[in-house]
């Protein structure tokens, strides 16, 4: 289940990057596929891309939260990270201190 969510999250991230790069910016960045002589106006394409970006971003955030929730339940332990580190270091041979 977690692997499927990670795959979906990666796909959503790639789609989000592409959609953001396709949008027309005020500085005239890429603006791919938008010209004034198209049958659709630049405003309607911009509105569609803006709404589509919002939807994909919301799905990306929801998927990310679901991944965290699932992985948190799998790896829940009562020890803190510092306690685990102390346990691992206690099994190592100790170096004698020279004074």
Residue pairs with C-beta under 8 A, 6 or more apart in sequence:
1 70
2 67
2 70
2 71
2 74
5 63
5 66
5 67
5 70
6 67
8 63
9 60
9 63
9 64
9 67
12 56
12 59
12 60
12 63
13 60
15 56
16 53
16 56
16 57
16 60
19 49
19 52
19 53
19 56
20 53
21 29
21 30
21 32
22 30
22 32
22 33
22 49
23 31
23 46
23 49
23 50
23 53
24 31
24 34
24 42
24 45
24 46
25 31
33 45
34 42
34 45
34 46
36 42
38 45
79 87
